């Protein structure tokens, strides 16, 4: 039989991320006298700035350019985490380690139940990661919730993402589990970080860098689950 994928063609705008650093005439003179390069640290800082903006576009999108982020893309699964056993709170700060792990297992199962897919990546806010490290899962071994998840090999990657803060329903924090394979999601980079010609205007020389990105290309949104209310 003929086997094919049911694909819908989408058009997205390409987003330019630009950053630069200045080199003063005096810095050039000092470097020449000391016989050392002056650009290494500044170039690394520019690359970090571009990477931070790249993450922001990937996870939060860009309304002006019509780019959807990971957490608000159409078709992803959304899971409202339940209240804890002793109160009406859904926040991890008010839950036990076991309740937190149950939230993660439930979200992961929504991806794992799809044929041919497995959630291999867990994305957390820094606050959520802190709760995982703090909450005890096993009273006998004193194993934390994070240590239990790692010991059970639930995920290949556990990443901390600042841009997930406030991205859940009603601006609550969330976590995301997903199958990170390229047939599910991929970051589009039509042009990697490129250094442009220097621009001299006494007493400084500006060195610009540019990257072009489409944000995330999501091919199978059902293999992504956002869990809200933590």
Secondary structure, 3 states (H helix, E strand, C coil): CCCCCCCCCCCCCCEEEEEEEEEEHHHHHHHHHHCCCCCHHHHHHHHHHHHHHHHHHHHHCECCCCECCHHHCCCCEEEECCCCCCCCCCCHHHCCHHHHHHHHHHHHHHHHCCCCCCCCEEEECHHHHHHHHHCEEECCCCEEHHHHHHHCCCCCEEEECHHHCCCCHHHCCEEEEECCCCCCEEEECCEEEEECCCEEECCEEEEEEEEEECEEEECCHHHEEEEECC
